[in-house]
């Protein structure tokens, strides 16, 4: 049974609300939203035309031109968030070495398609039919030579490890909100098991780009009420009808507690456990009873039992950073899962969701909830759920609404769900 404890000492946030902890967290607590009409491309063919875009992101502030050329927009969010997290942790980032791990999650599946699309007209015969022969002849000039490297799912891991000399245990998780949360959970376990003393972990996604929106637009998971703008995403509210996507990167620095204290690091919160489960349903969807999430919460508590002799991790959860995407079936099943997993304890929870403000960050959404849970414990504030006014039938737990609520630091639960029933729960406690 391990006695190694894991704390969060750095948080890097790149969202539509701003870059860095202060910009995003202050906006969340103040109730501001980054959701607006999408502006970077023509959205006329889409049914959902709003999202939490980052309009003025400058990758050159965080990486060299060569890295920019070899990475996608989503990768760049992850690299920037990692740089911000390491800076926030006050670490010397010249060469973190063999005792530093790296775990990232995302929903990336292709390279930047714009250069390829621009060359498509060149592979057609005079009758407009595509020609394999012409593809072979023109490919060397039409396809950028490093497009395969750029398109690798785990490309951000390569760039971050190279930039900061991270040479320890590492992994990349592909998926939606579950991916970033599981990356953090796996980083926690690596430190607890002695594989590393610190780890960089989180998620990144460019979910508001035309390619990502084109994929998600037809799944029936997004709101159609474009006219409502920032009021469209309404988690747990009777008028909820779907999610709003956002883009960004969320990366944390995790450290073994004694390692962090020895260098005088600030500790936002302690990660006590992680669990996962699956609804086993046809995508996109979730089980009505949220059975995968029930298992994830139970496993997060079992994971924390490895530290059961440490008073700091005992006691009930007092706040939940919910997945809260705003889909009717998802919201209801999440509430049911909380009641099943926590019993009477659920009645005392303060439940909140930040998706109406930063959007559903897809591969970074679970990491966003872990970061928000840590900041909630550190600040003693539970943000409100923007746009929540009247609870939907069955969504009758205490959803924080109207304004942020001051709540003494205690224990938090951060939840994440995928589009195919995946579920991850991360337990946190106030740093001690």
Beta strands, then each sheet from edge to edge (+ up, - down):
strand 1: 6-15
strand 2: 18-19
strand 3: 36-37
strand 4: 50-51
strand 5: 100-106
strand 6: 170-174
strand 7: 198-206
strand 8: 247-256
strand 9: 269-278
strand 10: 319-321
strand 11: 350-352
strand 12: 381-382
strand 13: 405-406
strand 14: 411-417
strand 15: 422-430
sheet 1: 2+ 1- 8+ 7- 5- 6-
sheet 2: 2+ 1- 9+ 15- 14+ 10+ 11+
sheet 3: 3+ 4-
sheet 4: 12+ 13-
end
